[in-house]
């Protein structure tokens, strides 16, 4: 299969509406997020775990983000169920 034929089929794949997020070049604020829903729950969304190893800059940013999420949970006293 030629390179151009591969990409033609890739762009026409059946799963595109569901998996296109994995192939996107996401901005920092699109890769993961946290939203407090109410006093008992929050929503942590992670679109990709493709961020390098523990020594990469992108992974270090992700670790800081997770630390901030758990700090918010503790400060806002989001209850355990």
NUZA-303366 format. One line per field, with one value per residue: residue number from 1; y, x, z of N, C-alpha, C in turn; residue in one letter. Coordinates in steps of 0.001 Angstrom, whole numbers. Each point is the difference from the previous one (the first is absolute). Last residue first. Layout:
! residues N
resi: (NUM|...)
n_yy: (Y|...)
n_xx: (X|...)
n_zz: (Z|...)
ca_yy: (Y|...)
ca_xx: (X|...)
ca_zz: (Z|...)
c_yy: (Y|...)
c_xx: (X|...)
c_zz: (Z|...)
resn: (a|...)
//
This chain:
! residues 81
resi: (81|80|79|78|77|76|75|74|73|72|71|70|69|68|67|66|65|64|63|62|61|60|59|58|57|56|55|54|53|52|51|50|49|48|47|46|45|44|43|42|41|40|39|38|37|36|35|34|33|32|31|30|29|28|27|26|25|24|23|22|21|20|19|18|17|16|15|14|13|12|11|10|9|8|7|6|5|4|3|2|1)
n_yy: (9069|5058|5507|5039|4406|3645|-54|-4034|-645|2435|-1710|-3295|1478|1555|-3126|-1586|2652|-265|-3527|564|2260|-2482|-2549|2121|601|-4351|-3975|-4001|-1961|663|1055|-2302|-1683|2313|2120|1293|2368|245|2074|-52|160|760|4500|1512|82|1028|-954|-512|-1985|-852|420|4571|4069|544|-662|-3444|-2981|-4787|-4625|-2233|1361|-2014|-3948|-585|1046|-2754|-4888|-2264|1532|2813|2040|-3238|-1593|2512|-326|-3664|353|2360|-2283|-4847|-5457)
n_xx: (-16338|2382|574|2029|2254|3105|4792|1821|-143|3066|4320|723|717|4304|3361|79|2184|4643|1773|205|3680|3906|367|1590|4692|3169|1492|-2670|-1843|-3319|-4276|-4841|-4337|-5182|-4275|-2464|-3017|-3147|-3779|-2902|-3183|-2554|-1911|-820|1936|5257|4268|4885|3514|3593|1675|-487|2488|4347|-299|-39|-303|-2183|-1661|-2892|-4623|-3191|-3209|-4918|-1909|1858|-435|-433|3371|2485|4376|3386|651|2714|4580|2372|1208|3916|4127|12|-207)
n_zz: (49199|722|-603|-546|1209|-1286|-24|-1736|-4634|-2569|-452|-3208|-4419|-1121|-1080|-4397|-3242|-327|-2513|-4652|-1776|-659|-3937|-3871|-506|734|2511|1093|-4638|-4408|-2002|-1444|1501|-893|646|4861|4361|4795|3645|5048|5078|4212|443|-4977|-4360|-1819|-3282|-3222|-4315|-4747|-4441|-1847|1158|-2112|-5196|-4281|-4559|-1860|-278|3167|-147|-2994|385|-545|-4391|-3600|-1597|-4331|-4067|-3451|-120|-721|-4396|-2811|803|-1896|-4484|-1164|342|-2295|-303)
ca_yy: (-785|-1369|-1166|-850|-1063|158|1340|81|-940|597|1112|-595|-567|1108|508|-967|104|1223|-298|-839|888|807|-845|-171|1235|937|1063|907|-649|-262|1217|88|-237|-774|-455|-157|-458|56|-720|787|-591|-1406|-204|396|-79|-350|877|-384|1058|-474|-1349|-977|-14|-379|1032|735|700|1458|391|-623|707|1084|-66|-432|855|1375|428|-47|-1117|-489|1124|460|-921|121|1186|-209|-849|833|957|1224|1169)
ca_xx: (-1241|191|-199|-891|-591|-1448|-391|228|-931|-1349|16|-186|-1345|-930|204|-616|-1452|-394|131|-1137|-1170|130|-411|-1453|-659|-355|1002|29|310|1397|675|1202|1092|1143|-192|1335|11|1363|216|702|655|367|806|-745|-1412|-769|-1140|-734|-689|-619|480|-904|-1263|178|606|-765|1099|40|889|1307|695|789|1429|304|-669|502|140|-1287|-240|-1361|-930|56|-806|-1369|-596|-146|-1188|-1185|-137|786|-851)
ca_zz: (30|-475|890|-772|810|-134|467|1447|640|-57|956|1316|106|223|1364|914|-149|721|1427|352|24|1215|1120|-90|444|-1076|-120|1151|1278|306|443|-822|925|-473|-1374|-567|-1384|-508|-1247|-1002|-1174|121|1207|1194|-379|1193|254|1193|737|1227|277|-577|729|1403|825|996|658|-57|-1088|198|1071|-582|331|1358|993|76|1397|686|915|-197|141|1387|802|-524|611|1435|157|-240|1094|-81|0)
c_yy: (-1341|-710|-1312|-1342|-781|-1088|188|1341|98|-888|669|1044|-558|-497|1110|432|-954|181|1215|-325|-763|975|775|-846|-151|1207|1016|1111|1044|-694|-258|1300|49|-157|-861|-593|-17|-610|250|-876|1031|-537|-1440|-310|449|49|-500|1021|-590|1179|-600|-1435|-975|-150|-498|1082|956|526|1513|418|-563|799|1151|95|-329|877|1470|599|153|-1116|-436|1130|414|-891|279|1198|-274|-811|837|897|1229)
c_xx: (247|-1331|314|-70|-1056|-772|-1516|-482|121|-1015|-1373|90|-230|-1435|-990|151|-700|-1514|-399|25|-1251|-1170|72|-532|-1522|-754|-335|1036|161|199|1434|729|1335|1028|1142|-173|1428|-24|1425|228|657|818|474|866|-898|-1467|-718|-1101|-654|-645|-642|389|-1023|-1338|53|816|-647|1254|146|1021|1408|769|838|1473|377|-728|394|80|-1324|-376|-1453|-990|-25|-930|-1400|-694|-261|-1288|-1272|-296|894)
c_zz: (587|78|-696|733|-770|747|-36|546|1513|699|34|1116|1399|144|313|1449|979|-51|839|1496|411|135|1316|1159|-5|561|-1103|-85|1095|1328|431|336|-735|1109|-501|-1385|-501|-1395|-477|-1222|-903|-1168|164|1221|1152|-384|1247|219|1246|710|1236|362|-568|718|1436|686|1003|695|-123|-1050|217|1050|-540|362|1442|1027|165|1413|739|975|-139|236|1468|825|-514|654|1484|168|-172|1203|0)
resn: (x|x|x|x|x|x|x|x|x|x|x|x|x|x|x|x|x|x|x|x|x|x|x|x|x|x|x|x|x|x|x|x|x|x|x|x|x|x|x|x|x|x|x|x|x|x|x|x|x|x|x|x|x|x|x|x|x|x|x|x|x|x|x|x|x|x|x|x|x|x|x|x|x|x|x|x|x|x|x|x|x)
//
